[in-house]
Amino acid sequence: FSYEVGDVLATFPKNDPELVDEMLSVLPFSTKVSVELKEGGKKPLRDALLEEFDICTINKTILKKWAPLSFHPYLKAAMEDEDEIAKILDGRQVIDLLYDFPADFKSAQDFVGILRRLTPRLYSIASSLKAHPDEVHLTVAKVTYDTHGRTRKGVCSTFLCENMQEGDTVRVFLQHAKHFKLPEDLSKDVIMVGPGTGIAPFRAFLEERKATRASGRNWLFFGNPHEATDYFYQDEFELYEAENVLNRIDLAWSRDQDHKIYVQDKMRDHSEELWEWVKNGAHVYVCGDATYMAPDVDAALNEAIQKHGPMSNEEADAYVAQMKADKRYQRDVY
C-alpha cells in the first residue's frame, strides 16, 4: 500500500450500532433472520444494517417505495406534491419514516430491498509517507446536529471517532488524485488555502516539502471558527515556522471577533504580496468547501491579479485559466 501527498483514502464505515438496534426494535417483522445482499451472499439482518445498507439517507425514490406500504394518509397525499415531498425528506432519516409513517413490510428482505448501499467516504490524506512510513493519517471532523427532535451523527465520522477501538480494522482503498499534486520542481513556491478540514492535504504537503528539502517557499492560509479550539496542527505549524519550512501563515478565525473573517479576506489583505508570489511562478492550491469557500477564494485571487497585474477582468480570467492549464492552480473541493 503506497500513496502520494494529495491522494485520497476511501473509507468504508459502519453504521451506528445504537441506531441499528433502535431500528430493529420498531421494525414490523421478525428481525432474527438473514437477508440477501445486493452483490450476492447473505448476512444476518443486524450485520447487514450495520455494514451494507445506508440507513440514514432517504430520497424521493425511497419515499415512493415506502408510501404504498404506509397507512399514513398524509404521506400518500404528499406524494402528489413536490414541495411536500421536499418537506418530508428535509432532515429525516429512515428511523423517522419508521416512527412517523409506519409501513407494512412483510419481511426483512422487503425492507432492505428499498435501501441504498452504504458507500465509502473520501478523505484527503493528511500525511506523507516520507514522514510517516507505514502510516496514513486523516483529518476527521465529527459531525453532529439536531433535526426533528433527534440528534444526528455523521456516519463515517462517528464510526472513526467514536465506534472504532484501537486495534480495530477498517476497509479502505486508495484514490489517486492526479489533479492535486505538488510541483515537481522543488524550487517553486507554494500557496495553500485550506480552512477547516481542508487543511488535511496541506499538512501532508508541508511534511513532504520538509522531507524533500524543497527550496521553494510555502505560504498557508488557514481558518476556522475559534483559535482556542479549532487551530488544527498548531504545534506542528509553529515548529515549521521556526524551521522556515512554513515561510508564511495567515490565520482567519471567523467567530473570534464581532465581524467574520475568512481566508479569502486574508488573501485580499495581502493581495499585493499574493500577486508577487503568483507572478513569479507560485503554485496555488485550494481544498475544502466547494459551495461558498472555493468561489470566494477564486474571486479573491482574480481580484489580486486584476488590481496588481494590473489587468482587466477578462485578462485576469484568462491568466487564471492559463494557471489551471499549467497545473499552477489546483483545487480539491467538495
N, C-alpha and C positions, 0 to 999 in steps of 0.2 A: 504494500500500500504506500503510494507516494503521491505527493501533491506539491503544487507551486503556490506561492502567495498570490492572492486574487481568486483562487479556486473556491468552490462551494461544496459543502458537505450536506448531502441529503440524508435526513434522519427519519426513520420510521418510528413514530410514537406509539404509545398505548393509551387508551382512554382511561379516565379517572375511575378506579375501582369503586369508589363511593357512588358515583353517578350510575355506573353499570348496575350495581346492586339495588339502587333505588328503582331503576327501570324494571329490573326483574321482579321486584315486589309488586308492581302495579300492572304488569302485562296480563292479559285476559286468557292465558293458556298455560299449559304445563311448561315450565322453563327447565326442567331436568331432562333435556333432550339435546341431541346433536343436530347441527344444520349443515347443509351442503354449501360450500363456498363458491364464489363466482369463478375462481380459477381452478376448481376441482378439489376433491378431498372433502373431509368433514371435520368439524370441531364441536365440542360442547358449546351450547349457546353462550354461556358466560364468557368463555375464552374467545369466541368469535366476536362478541360485542366489545371485548377488551382490545383485541388485536387486529380485527379485519374490517370492521364497519365504522363509518362516520356516524356517530350518534349525536353530533352537535349541529352540523349544518343542515338546514332544511331549505328547500327551494320550491318553486311552483310545481315542478314535476312530481315531487314527493307529495305535495299537498293535493294534487289532482288524483293521486292514487289513494290517498288517505280519506278524502271526503266521501266517496261512495260507501265506505265501511263505517262511517261515523253516524251516530244518531242525532248529532247536533244540528238543529235547523239553521242556525246562523252560518255554520261552515258551508253547508250545501248551497245556501243562497249567495254567500260571498264569492263562490267560485265563478259567478257570472259577472263579477265586478273587479277589474284590475286594481283599483285603489284599495278595495277591501282586502284583496289578496296580499297586497304590499303591507297593509297594517298588520295582518296576521303573521307574516313572515318576519317583520321587524323585531329583532331582539329575542326571538323564540328559538328553541331547540326541540329535539324530538321529545324530551321529557315533558315539555309544555304541552305538546299535542296529546300525549297520553293522559294528562290531567284535564286539559281544557276541552279537548274534543275526543273523548274515548271512542275507540274504533273496535269493530268486531273482527279481529284477526282470528282465523280458525286455527292457526298453528304458528310455531316459531319460524318455520320456513317462509310462510306468507309474510311475516313481519320483516325479516331481514331482506326479503326479496325487493322491498321498496327502498332500502337504504343504499347510500353510495359507499364505495370502497374508501377505507381510510388511506389517505395519500401521504407520502413523505413531505416533510417540511424542509425548506432550503435555508441554510445558514452560511453566511460568508465566513471563511476560515480566518481565525484571528491569531494565527501563529505562523512562524517559519520553521520548516524542518531543520534549517541550519542552526536555529537557536534551541529547538526542542526535538531532538531526534526521537523517533518512535512515538511522538505525541501529536495530537491535533486539538487545538483549542477553539472554543466557540464563545461568543458574547451573547448571552441569552437574557432577555427581559421577561420576567414572569408576568403574564397578562391576567388581570382580574378586573371584573366590572360587574355592575348590577343592572339587571333588566327584569321587568315583570315580577318583582319581588324576590328574585333569586340571585345569588352570587354566581357568576360565570367564571370559568377558568380556561385560559388558553390550553388547547390540547397538548401541544408538544412542549411548551414552556413549563407547564405543570408537571408533565412526565419527567422532564430533565431536572427541574429544580426541586420537586417535592417527592416524586414517587420512585425515583431511582436511588438505590443504595450503593455505596462503594463496593465494587466487585461485580455489580450487575453488568450485563452486556446490552448493547443496542445495535439494531441493524442499521447500516449506513451504506451509502455508495457515493462515489466522488463525481462531481460535475466540473469539468474543466471550463474555465472562463477565459477563453482566448481574447475576449474583448476588454479584459481588465487586467493588464499586465504592466509591470514596471518597465521603464525604458532599458533596452539592452546596453545602451551607452551609460556607464556608471557616472559619467561626469555631468549628466543632465540634472537640472534642478527639478524638484517635485513639489507640487502644491496639492494638498489633500483636504477635502471638505467632507467631514463625516460626523454630523450631530447624532446623538443618541446611540443606538446600537450600530449605526452606520460607521462607527469608529472601528469595527472589527477588522476589516481588511487593512486599515492603515496602521493598526498595531502590528500586523504581520509585515506590512511594507517597511516599517521602521526597524523591525528585527532583521529583516533581510538586508536593508541598506547598511546596518551596522555590521552584519556578518560578512558582507561582501566588500566592506570598506569603501563604499561608494563615495566619490569625491563631490558629487553634486549636492546642493543644499536641499533641505527639507523644511517645508512650511505647512503647519497643520492648523486648520480651523475646526474647532470642536465646540459643541454646545449642548445644553440640557437644561432642565428647569432650575435646579439648585446646585450651587457649587459644593455645599456641605455634604450632600447625599448622592450627587449624580456625576461626580468627576471620575469617570471610569479610567483606570490605569494611571491615576495621578502620580503615584510614586515612580512608575516606570518612565513617564513622560518627563518628570522633573530630573530624573537621572540622565535621560537622553539630552536634555537641555545642557546639563552640566558637562556632558561629554562632547557637546557640539554635534551630536547626531541629529538632534532636532534644533535647527537653526532659528526657527521662529514658531511660536504657537500663539494663536489668538482665540480667546475663550468667550463664549456667549451664554450667559445664564439668564434665561428668559424671564424667570419669576423672582429674581433677587433684587428687583427694583420696581418702581411704580410703572415704568414703561417697559414693554417687552423688547428684548434684544436677541436677535438670531444671527446665525453665522453669515447670512447674506448682508446683514448690517455691518458686521466686522469687515467683510470684503469691501463694502463701499467706503468705510472709514479709511481703509488703506489701499484705495484703488490705484493711486499713482505707483506705489511700490509693486502692487499686483501686476500692473501693466509692464513694469520694468522686467519682472521675472518672466512674464509670458513673452514679451518682445525678444528676450534673449534666449528663448527656446525651452522654457519650463514646460513640463507635462502637468496637466491639471486632471484631478480625479475627484469624482463626487460619488458618495454612497449614502443611501438612506431613502427617506420618504419620496415617492415619485409624484404625489399629488400636489403638495404645497412647497416643500423644501426645494426640490430639484429645479422647478421652473423659476423660483425666486433666485436661486444661485446662478442659473443660466442668465437671468436678466441682469444680475449684478456684474457678472463677467462681461456681458455685452456693453453695459454702461461704462465700465472701466476702459474698455477698448475704444469706445466712441469718444470719451472725454479726453483721454490721454494719448490716443493714437496720433492725432485726432482723426476720427473717421465718421462718415455718415452712418445712419442706421443700416443701410444696405451694405456698405463696405464692412461694417462690423459683423454683420450676419455672414458675409462671405468669408471673413477672416476666421470666424468660429467654425464654419463648415470645413475650411481647409485644415484647421486644427484636428477636427474629427477624422478627416480623410488621412491625415498624417499620424493618427493614433496618439495625438498630443492632448486630446480632450476625451476622456473615457468616463463613462458613468455606469454604476451598478445600482439601479434604483428599483423600488418595489412598492 
